[in-house]
Amino acid sequence: MTREIEATAPGSPATVAALGALRAAEIADSAVLWLSWRLRPRTMGLGGHA
C-alpha cells in the first residue's frame, strides 16, 4: 500500500499525510494484536487446566 500511495504524487503534502495515516494505522493494528495476545486466556488452545 505504501508503494501505491507514493506512486500517486511523490513528495506532495497529501502523500506525506496519507503515509503518516498509514503508519499510524499500522501502529494501532500492532498494538491491538499485541494487547489481545497479552489478554488471551493462558489455557487457550494449550489443553491445560485453569
C-alpha positions as CSV (number, residue, x, y, z in Angstrom):
1,M,0.0,0.0,0.0
2,T,2.9,2.3,0.7
3,R,4.2,2.0,-2.8
4,E,0.8,2.7,-4.2
5,I,0.5,5.9,-2.2
6,E,4.0,7.0,-3.1
7,A,3.3,6.4,-6.8
8,T,0.4,8.9,-6.9
9,A,2.3,12.1,-6.2
10,P,5.7,11.6,-4.5
11,G,6.6,14.3,-2.0
12,S,3.3,16.1,-2.1
13,P,1.7,17.1,1.2
14,A,-1.2,14.8,0.6
15,T,1.1,11.9,0.0
16,V,3.1,12.6,3.2
17,A,-0.2,12.9,5.2
18,A,-1.5,9.6,3.7
19,L,1.7,7.8,4.6
20,G,1.6,9.2,8.1
21,A,-2.0,8.0,8.5
22,L,-1.0,4.6,7.1
23,R,1.9,4.3,9.6
24,A,-0.5,5.3,12.5
25,A,-2.9,2.6,11.4
26,E,-0.1,0.0,11.3
27,I,1.0,1.0,14.8
28,A,-2.6,0.8,16.1
29,D,-3.1,-2.6,14.4
30,S,0.1,-3.9,16.0
31,A,-0.9,-2.5,19.4
32,V,-4.3,-4.2,19.3
33,L,-2.8,-7.5,18.2
34,W,-0.3,-7.4,21.0
35,L,-2.9,-6.4,23.6
36,S,-5.2,-9.2,22.5
37,W,-2.3,-11.6,22.7
38,R,-1.4,-10.5,26.2
39,L,-5.0,-10.6,27.4
40,R,-5.9,-14.0,26.0
41,P,-6.6,-16.8,28.4
42,R,-3.5,-18.7,29.2
43,T,-5.1,-22.1,28.7
44,M,-6.4,-21.2,25.2
45,G,-5.5,-24.0,22.8
46,L,-2.9,-25.5,25.1
47,G,-5.1,-28.2,26.6
48,G,-4.1,-27.0,30.1
49,H,-6.3,-26.5,33.2
50,A,-7.4,-23.2,34.5
